[in-house]
């Protein structure tokens, strides 16, 4: 699956996207796998209240299933303006 990172999430991880193989069942499981990789992932996912997630371009929660998903995107909350 493709994992996309936007704004400061991308800056902390140092990549705009990456293709990964995962056994994760939910977004939260995927985050746990990513945080275990390196300190830069730990920093990016340290405060989940400051993040939003979309699975296959649908905004969702961290307990959402990622079974069969092609894409998971992480980004900060959007503001109007």
Buried (B, 14 or more C-beta within 10 A) or exposed (E): BEBBBBEEBBEBBEEEBEEBEBEBEBBBBBBEBBBEEEEBBEEBBEEEEEBBBBBEEEEBEBEBEBEEBEBBBBBEEEEEE
